[in-house]
Amino acid sequence: MDNYSKSKLSTEEQKSKTQSGKQNISSKNKSIQDDIKLLIKGLNDENGLVRRSHAEALAQVGTAALPELINALLNSKNVIQRRAAAKTLKLVGDPAALPHLIKALTNDSDSVVQFSAAGAIAIFGEAAVNHLIIVLESQEYTEMQYGLAAWCLEFIGSKAPNAIKIAAKSKNTNVKSAAISALEEHIRQSQDQEAIQLVKSAINDTAENVQIEAIKLVGKLYRINSFIPTLISKLKNNSADIRKTSVLSLMQLNIYEAIRPLKELLQIEQDKSVRKIIKLAIKKLTTK
């Protein structure tokens, strides 16, 4: 056999191997997709242990399972399957799922799907912050949906301190109040002075909900002396909710110098729920 014939044969063999390889890959991909669809179907099983096993198997498949999982999350008529798909996306842990999880949080009619989507969103840390801000800035959603978005920010907290601090400067009061609350763990861990200054600013914000979140946060932290006079001054605020929150924070921090102002407030306080909290605070602070 001459060199030309050998070369021609070699080329044909190579083409044959390439075609065979492509067929094997195609066959393998089809097999994987069939397996994924079977596992997705198992997410609507009424047995929770069965659903869990299918979810864990899909997590092992990883990113390749995303299209079918997202389709199940957004389009399945079976609410059990939608709930399980959201939880499975959390196990897969691919941030490409974020926009779809946000859509489930804000559009799904089932509250458990919304909760499950929020649980998945929260694991993505800084990558999720801007998505959550968009939800909080909107006026289209329910109080529960805003609450879930705020919870996600709080869960992310110290994992994305710079993004949270930027959000704490927002002109939108929903975003600002949620971000202030989310600073707790970061401040506790780092005593970041910039973050503390943001809380100081928020405690005197024009928006009541921002003030309340800042006052709550102060009560959860270690004692920061510069906050104490401000907390005591808030006992004279016109808002019953701000007065109540201030009393609770003073009590939580064991601010004994607040006993006299609390007793003075008790003499004039008209709101029954605030009076109840004042009495409890005075009792706690005066009991050794």
Backbone hydrogen bonds, N-H to C=O, Kabsch-Sander energy under -0.5 kcal/mol:
donor,donor_aa,acceptor,acceptor_aa,energy
6,K,2,D,-2.1
7,S,3,N,-2.6
8,K,4,Y,-2.6
9,L,5,S,-2.4
10,S,6,K,-2.5
11,T,7,S,-2.3
12,E,8,K,-2.1
13,E,9,L,-2.4
14,Q,10,S,-2.2
15,K,11,T,-2.3
16,S,12,E,-2.3
17,K,13,E,-2.4
18,T,14,Q,-2.6
19,Q,15,K,-2.9
20,S,16,S,-2.4
21,G,17,K,-2.7
22,K,18,T,-2.6
23,Q,19,Q,-2.3
24,N,20,S,-2.3
25,I,21,G,-2.6
26,S,22,K,-2.9
27,S,23,Q,-2.7
28,K,24,N,-2.7
29,N,25,I,-3.1
30,K,26,S,-2.3
31,S,27,S,-2.0
32,I,28,K,-2.4
33,Q,29,N,-2.6
34,D,30,K,-2.3
35,D,31,S,-2.2
36,I,32,I,-2.6
37,K,33,Q,-2.5
38,L,34,D,-1.9
39,L,35,D,-2.4
40,I,36,I,-2.9
41,K,37,K,-2.1
42,G,38,L,-1.3
43,L,40,I,-1.6
44,N,41,K,-1.5
45,D,42,G,-1.5
48,G,46,E,-0.6
51,R,47,N,-2.2
52,R,48,G,-2.4
53,S,49,L,-2.1
54,H,50,V,-2.1
55,A,51,R,-2.6
56,E,52,R,-2.5
57,A,53,S,-1.8
58,L,54,H,-2.2
59,A,55,A,-2.1
60,Q,56,E,-1.6
61,V,57,A,-1.6
62,G,58,L,-2.1
64,A,61,V,-0.7
65,A,62,G,-2.3
66,L,63,T,-2.0
69,L,65,A,-2.3
70,I,66,L,-3.2
71,N,67,P,-2.0
72,A,68,E,-2.1
73,L,69,L,-2.6
74,L,70,I,-2.4
75,N,71,N,-2.4
76,S,72,A,-1.3
79,V,77,K,-0.7
82,R,78,N,-1.9
83,R,79,V,-2.4
84,A,80,I,-2.4
85,A,81,Q,-2.4
86,A,82,R,-2.0
87,K,83,R,-1.9
88,T,84,A,-2.3
89,L,85,A,-2.2
90,K,86,A,-1.2
91,L,87,K,-1.3
92,V,88,T,-2.4
93,G,89,L,-2.2
97,A,94,D,-2.2
98,L,95,P,-1.9
100,H,97,A,-0.5
101,L,97,A,-2.2
102,I,98,L,-2.6
103,K,99,P,-1.7
104,A,100,H,-1.9
105,L,101,L,-2.6
106,T,102,I,-2.2
107,N,103,K,-2.1
108,D,104,A,-1.7
111,S,109,S,-0.5
114,Q,110,D,-1.8
115,F,111,S,-2.5
116,S,112,V,-2.8
117,A,113,V,-2.7
118,A,114,Q,-2.3
119,G,115,F,-2.3
120,A,116,S,-1.7
121,I,117,A,-2.7
122,A,118,A,-2.3
123,I,119,G,-0.5
123,I,120,A,-0.9
124,F,121,I,-1.7
125,G,122,A,-1.1
127,A,124,F,-1.4
128,A,125,G,-2.0
129,V,125,G,-0.6
129,V,126,E,-0.9
130,N,126,E,-0.6
132,L,128,A,-2.2
133,I,129,V,-2.3
134,I,130,N,-1.8
135,V,131,H,-1.3
136,L,132,L,-2.5
137,E,133,I,-2.3
138,S,134,I,-1.0
138,S,135,V,-0.6
146,Y,142,T,-2.3
147,G,143,E,-2.6
148,L,144,M,-2.5
149,A,145,Q,-2.2
150,A,146,Y,-2.5
151,W,147,G,-2.4
152,C,148,L,-2.3
153,L,149,A,-1.9
154,E,150,A,-2.2
155,F,151,W,-2.6
156,I,152,C,-2.4
157,G,153,L,-2.8
159,K,156,I,-3.0
160,A,157,G,-1.8
164,I,160,A,-2.1
165,K,161,P,-2.5
166,I,162,N,-2.0
167,A,163,A,-1.9
168,A,164,I,-1.9
169,K,166,I,-1.3
170,S,167,A,-1.8
173,T,171,K,-0.5
176,K,172,N,-2.6
177,S,173,T,-2.5
178,A,174,N,-1.8
179,A,175,V,-2.5
180,I,176,K,-2.4
181,S,177,S,-1.9
182,A,178,A,-1.6
183,L,179,A,-0.6
183,L,180,I,-1.3
184,E,181,S,-1.2
187,I,183,L,-2.7
188,R,184,E,-2.6
189,Q,185,E,-2.3
190,S,186,H,-2.7
191,Q,187,I,-2.5
196,I,192,D,-2.2
197,Q,193,Q,-2.3
198,L,194,E,-1.7
199,V,195,A,-1.7
200,K,196,I,-2.3
201,S,197,Q,-2.2
202,A,198,L,-2.2
203,I,199,V,-2.1
204,N,201,S,-1.1
205,D,202,A,-1.9
211,Q,207,A,-2.1
212,I,208,E,-2.6
213,E,209,N,-1.8
214,A,210,V,-2.2
215,I,211,Q,-2.6
216,K,212,I,-2.6
217,L,213,E,-2.3
218,V,214,A,-2.2
219,G,215,I,-1.7
220,K,216,K,-1.0
220,K,217,L,-0.8
221,L,217,L,-1.1
221,L,218,V,-0.6
225,N,223,R,-0.6
227,F,224,I,-2.3
228,I,224,I,-0.6
228,I,225,N,-1.0
231,L,227,F,-2.4
232,I,228,I,-2.4
233,S,229,P,-2.2
234,K,230,T,-1.5
235,L,232,I,-1.4
236,K,233,S,-1.6
237,N,234,K,-1.6
243,R,239,S,-2.2
244,K,240,A,-2.7
245,T,241,D,-2.4
246,S,242,I,-2.2
247,V,243,R,-2.4
248,L,244,K,-2.3
249,S,245,T,-2.2
250,L,246,S,-2.5
251,M,247,V,-2.2
252,Q,248,L,-2.6
253,L,249,S,-2.0
254,N,251,M,-1.1
255,I,250,L,-2.3
256,Y,254,N,-1.3
258,A,255,I,-1.8
259,I,256,Y,-1.8
262,L,258,A,-2.3
263,K,259,I,-2.3
264,E,260,R,-2.4
265,L,261,P,-2.1
266,L,262,L,-2.3
267,Q,263,K,-1.1
268,I,264,E,-0.6
268,I,265,L,-1.2
269,E,265,L,-2.2
275,R,271,D,-2.5
276,K,272,K,-2.1
277,I,273,S,-1.5
278,I,274,V,-2.5
279,K,275,R,-2.4
280,L,276,K,-1.8
281,A,277,I,-2.5
282,I,278,I,-2.8
283,K,279,K,-2.3
284,K,280,L,-2.3
285,L,281,A,-2.7
286,T,282,I,-2.0
287,T,283,K,-0.9
288,K,286,T,-0.6
